[in-house]
Amino acid sequence: MFTIEQIHEAFGKVKSGADFPRFVQDLKDIGVTHYDNFVSDGRTK
């Protein structure tokens, strides 16, 4: 299981769009398999 701190740490490494693929890989490495984003109100689960 992953923690919100791990997600924030991975996101903190993103400085530009070029860093995004590495961010996605970091999320996969800590166990994130998917997320839900609600267009109607912008929530993310």
C-alpha positions, 0 to 999 in steps of 0.5 A: 500500500502507498501513502499520500506522502509517497505521492507528494514526494513523486509529484515534487520531482516533476518540474516540467512536462518532460518529467511526467513519464517518470512521475507515472512510473514512480506512481506505478512503482509505489503501487498506484494502479488507477485513479478516478477523475470526475470532470463534472466537479474536478474531484480525483479519487 
